[in-house]
Amino acid sequence: MARELLRVEHVGMEFNLSKERVDDFREYVIRLLRGKKLEKEEFWALKDINFTLGEGDRIGILGLNGAGKSTLLKVIAGVFKPTEGKVVRKGKIVPLLELGAGFDKNYTGRENIFLYGAVLGYSRKYMEAKYDQIVKFSGLEKFIDVPIKNYSSGMKSKLGFSIATIAEPEILILDEVLSVGDAKFRKKSERKIKKMMKEGTAVLFVSHSLPQVERICNKAMILDQGRMVAMGEVHEIAELYREMTEDKTDAETELEAQVGIEVEE
């Protein structure tokens, strides 16, 4: 039986959505002194999520926009503390959520390699040993001494991906990051991820590309309005998801015909 690396138990994540905007602390204090409280609306982005991730598992997380996919990954990565339930982590996690989020735009690519490495918890000595490998994989040799503020978004994503995947994690968390860069780099990124999986890395993967989920994952789950509605073998869940999204598309098309409007995606 595969060793358990991660367990998610009854996880719920609540956000308070304020119906009124208060622009500064002074206004907030005045409202409190006058006995006026801000009206808040509860919003559960996740509710009662349960699953385990074992060695060799590659779980694809499917769902429409707003289903709670990215929120779930951030809870697992430790970015958010769940309102309910708990996440038990038994393996080293590397989250690839927002590539390049730790970059300083005024620093060069070279300087940001060490800065971003520090953000991810790597030592200076480790980053020096991996530096040439990072630059080569990114394909940014000619631009490595150029300030990041002059990089395109694709270039920043390439550098961020190259740094983040230099480690040897037991659990890899991916949120749409295999769609970064040009077509050549996307293929290279996918090969890199597959190599890590062959070496035993378990994966939690969010993507809007169903064929990509089927290529990479052996299991999948569907989130709908913050709740897990299905989980199982990837091809069975993918077929169920196709049926769900086709039904939604048909309903939207019928609504457009009836009222003569376009339904936003």
Phi, psi and omega per residue, in radians:
M1 nan 2.343 -3.095
A2 -1.140 2.481 3.111
R3 -1.168 2.351 3.121
E4 -1.328 2.214 -3.135
L5 -1.818 -0.432 -3.048
L6 -2.662 2.427 3.060
R7 -2.355 2.224 3.105
V8 -1.923 2.079 -3.034
E9 -2.096 1.957 3.018
H10 0.863 0.743 -3.077
V11 -1.343 2.278 3.034
G12 -2.299 2.531 3.141
M13 -2.305 2.013 -3.114
E14 -1.892 2.422 3.015
F15 -2.088 2.500 3.048
N16 -1.698 2.081 -3.129
L17 -1.740 1.912 -3.141
S18 -1.272 2.301 3.128
K19 -1.430 -0.292 3.135
E20 -2.136 2.561 -3.115
R21 -1.766 2.274 3.029
V22 -2.028 2.075 -2.978
D23 -1.446 -0.411 -3.134
D24 -2.566 2.913 -3.060
F25 -1.136 -0.657 -3.129
R26 -1.015 -0.818 3.130
E27 -1.101 -0.659 3.136
Y28 -1.092 -0.780 -3.139
V29 -1.133 -0.746 3.129
I30 -1.036 -0.731 3.136
R31 -1.118 -0.683 3.135
L32 -1.148 -0.752 -3.132
L33 -1.108 -0.543 3.124
R34 -1.488 0.008 3.120
G35 1.342 0.303 3.126
K36 -1.712 2.084 3.124
K37 -1.748 2.559 3.082
L38 -1.232 2.335 3.062
E39 -1.334 2.264 -3.124
K40 -2.165 2.612 3.133
E41 -2.110 2.219 3.135
E42 -1.275 2.393 3.067
F43 -2.397 2.048 3.129
W44 -1.646 1.854 3.115
A45 -1.298 -0.494 3.086
L46 -2.421 2.576 3.127
K47 -2.593 2.086 3.009
D48 0.954 0.970 3.112
I49 -1.586 2.246 -3.127
N50 -2.380 2.205 2.970
F51 -2.988 2.922 3.067
T52 -2.192 2.692 3.095
L53 -2.177 2.118 -3.132
G54 -1.917 2.999 3.088
E55 -0.965 2.287 3.123
G56 1.502 -0.158 3.108
D57 -1.285 2.470 3.057
R58 -2.355 1.732 -3.005
I59 -1.783 2.095 3.050
G60 -1.540 2.380 -3.138
I61 -1.921 1.991 -3.059
L62 -1.909 2.668 3.102
G63 2.833 2.713 3.112
L64 -1.257 2.960 3.089
N65 -0.979 2.329 -3.135
G66 1.519 0.096 -3.114
A67 -1.316 -0.341 3.140
G68 1.922 0.175 -3.051
K69 -1.070 -0.956 -3.098
S70 -1.173 -0.612 3.096
T71 -1.080 -0.736 3.120
L72 -1.064 -0.783 3.126
L73 -1.084 -0.680 -3.133
K74 -1.210 -0.589 3.049
V75 -1.133 -0.792 -3.131
I76 -1.138 -0.665 -3.133
A77 -1.300 -0.239 3.140
G78 1.638 0.099 3.092
V79 -1.197 -0.730 3.067
F80 -1.947 2.517 2.984
K81 -1.644 2.196 -3.074
P82 -1.127 2.542 3.085
T83 -1.225 -0.660 3.114
E84 -2.284 2.730 3.045
G85 1.306 -2.934 -3.107
K86 -2.661 2.775 3.062
V87 -2.062 2.106 3.123
V88 -1.804 1.948 -3.121
R89 -1.765 2.179 -3.125
K90 -2.065 0.079 -3.138
G91 -2.396 2.784 3.109
K92 -1.206 2.245 -3.077
I93 -1.915 2.344 2.942
V94 -2.080 1.961 3.128
P95 -1.620 2.259 3.023
L96 -1.931 1.455 -3.040
L97 -1.805 -0.980 -3.140
E98 -2.247 1.607 -3.051
L99 -1.075 2.273 3.100
G100 1.459 0.130 -3.107
A101 -1.120 -0.401 -3.113
G102 -1.680 0.154 -3.123
F103 -1.337 2.617 2.967
D104 -1.839 2.089 -3.018
K105 -1.095 -0.392 -3.113
N106 -1.537 -0.177 3.100
Y107 -1.566 2.729 3.079
T108 -1.311 2.974 3.051
G109 -1.018 -0.744 3.123
R110 -1.016 -0.850 -3.119
E111 -1.146 -0.629 -3.125
N112 -1.260 -0.427 3.058
I113 -1.032 -0.797 -3.124
F114 -1.303 -0.605 3.100
L115 -1.150 -0.858 -3.116
Y116 -1.151 -0.645 3.078
G117 -1.049 -0.711 3.111
A118 -1.140 -0.697 3.097
V119 -1.039 -0.652 -3.129
L120 -1.454 -0.041 3.059
G121 1.637 0.255 -3.140
Y122 -1.610 2.530 3.123
S123 -1.333 2.794 3.095
R124 -1.041 -0.744 -3.128
K125 -1.077 -0.727 3.131
Y126 -1.120 -0.761 -3.121
M127 -1.176 -0.616 3.079
E128 -1.110 -0.665 3.129
A129 -1.202 -0.519 -3.076
K130 -1.735 -0.065 -2.990
Y131 -0.946 -0.950 -3.087
D132 -1.039 -0.666 3.137
Q133 -1.139 -0.706 3.130
I134 -1.110 -0.849 -3.095
V135 -1.104 -0.748 -3.122
K136 -1.100 -0.763 -3.117
F137 -1.147 -0.652 -3.114
S138 -1.214 -0.455 -3.093
G139 1.274 0.361 -3.049
L140 -1.909 0.517 -3.095
E141 -0.928 -0.714 -3.077
K142 -1.301 -0.262 -3.041
F143 -2.031 0.123 -2.969
I144 -1.182 -0.401 3.117
D145 -1.795 0.276 3.077
V146 -1.661 2.431 3.089
P147 -1.014 2.480 -3.114
I148 -1.016 -0.511 -3.122
K149 -1.089 -0.319 3.102
N150 -1.683 0.054 3.094
Y151 -1.441 2.602 2.949
S152 -1.323 2.903 3.111
S153 -1.086 -0.622 3.114
G154 -1.139 -0.694 3.120
M155 -1.145 -0.728 3.119
K156 -1.122 -0.692 3.125
S157 -1.152 -0.689 3.098
K158 -1.049 -0.804 -3.120
L159 -1.166 -0.751 3.124
G160 -1.057 -0.770 3.128
F161 -1.104 -0.749 -3.098
S162 -1.109 -0.629 3.116
I163 -1.286 -0.845 -3.031
A164 -1.119 -0.558 -3.080
T165 -1.614 0.150 -3.141
I166 -1.332 -0.343 -3.121
A167 -1.377 3.112 3.112
E168 -2.166 1.295 -3.066
P169 -1.367 2.791 2.992
E170 -1.503 -0.505 3.128
I171 -2.257 2.220 3.110
L172 -1.988 2.215 3.142
I173 -1.909 2.090 -3.056
L174 -2.100 2.155 3.095
D175 -2.091 1.610 3.088
E176 1.061 0.259 -3.022
V177 -1.352 -0.244 3.123
L178 -1.417 0.105 3.068
S179 -1.796 0.165 -3.087
V180 -1.436 2.711 3.030
G181 1.263 -2.939 -3.138
D182 -1.457 3.092 -3.059
A183 -1.053 -0.688 -3.139
K184 -1.102 -0.775 -3.124
F185 -1.219 -0.612 3.107
R186 -1.074 -0.716 3.107
K187 -1.145 -0.727 3.127
K188 -1.132 -0.670 3.114
S189 -1.102 -0.770 -3.130
E190 -1.132 -0.682 3.085
R191 -1.089 -0.704 3.121
K192 -1.071 -0.798 -3.141
I193 -1.108 -0.744 3.133
K194 -1.103 -0.649 3.100
K195 -1.112 -0.750 3.114
M196 -1.104 -0.661 3.135
M197 -1.179 -0.674 3.107
K198 -1.101 -0.495 3.125
E199 -1.488 0.090 3.006
G200 1.873 0.012 -3.137
T201 -1.237 2.255 3.039
A202 -1.481 2.665 -2.992
V203 -2.338 2.394 2.877
L204 -1.985 2.145 -2.906
F205 -2.306 2.118 3.020
V206 -1.853 2.235 3.077
S207 -2.697 2.562 3.030
H208 -1.503 -0.050 3.118
S209 -1.646 1.813 -3.127
L210 -1.103 -0.742 3.081
P211 -1.033 -0.625 3.122
Q212 -1.161 -0.729 3.085
V213 -1.060 -0.739 -3.137
E214 -1.170 -0.575 3.118
R215 -1.235 -0.667 -2.978
I216 -1.635 -0.629 -2.935
C217 -1.753 2.697 3.010
N218 -1.870 -0.241 3.088
K219 -2.370 2.854 3.090
A220 -2.695 2.756 3.034
M221 -2.323 2.760 3.064
I222 -2.057 2.208 3.018
L223 -1.816 2.429 3.092
D224 -2.448 2.004 -3.122
Q225 0.918 0.741 3.041
G226 1.489 -0.023 3.137
R227 -2.026 2.547 3.072
M228 -1.421 2.057 -3.099
V229 -1.777 -0.259 3.113
A230 -2.858 2.593 3.015
M231 -2.699 2.458 3.140
G232 2.985 -2.719 -3.132
E233 -1.101 2.437 -2.900
V234 -1.029 -0.744 -3.060
H235 -1.238 -0.573 3.073
E236 -1.181 -0.767 -3.132
I237 -1.208 -0.649 3.111
A238 -1.086 -0.709 3.121
E239 -1.144 -0.707 3.096
L240 -1.104 -0.711 -3.135
Y241 -1.155 -0.667 3.080
R242 -1.046 -0.776 3.139
E243 -1.101 -0.719 -3.139
M244 -1.115 -0.781 -3.091
T245 -1.291 -0.564 3.070
E246 -1.146 -0.720 3.113
D247 -1.069 -0.717 -3.131
K248 -1.147 -0.736 3.141
T249 -1.092 -0.746 3.118
D250 -1.063 -0.727 -3.129
A251 -1.151 -0.714 3.130
E252 -1.139 -0.700 3.139
T253 -1.103 -0.725 3.125
E254 -1.125 -0.711 3.130
L255 -1.101 -0.746 3.122
E256 -1.041 -0.722 -3.119
A257 -1.148 -0.621 -3.078
Q258 -1.311 -0.739 -3.018
V259 -1.917 -0.092 3.057
G260 1.230 0.592 3.094
I261 -2.204 2.845 3.040
E262 -1.660 2.276 3.099
V263 -1.533 2.174 -3.127
E264 -1.207 2.560 3.095
E265 -1.305 nan nan
